Amino acid sequence: MIPVVESLIGKGLPIGTGLAFMMSVAALSLPQFMILSKVMRKELIASFAVTLGSGILFIGLLFNAVI
């Protein structure tokens, strides 16, 4: 994932957007949710996804604003 994001940043993608993309690919993947569905209820998985997604979005926006 790092070479893909590196090439996108080289073509003009903001660093915060690239960072958020890289984190979301690892954290919000379908295989991860399939594994979590074996040990967690659907409501808890949805809460986890919303919390994680909003945190990643906030960090991406923060990095875009600062850098």
Order of alpha helices (4+ residues) and beta strands (2+ residues): alpha-alpha-alpha-alpha
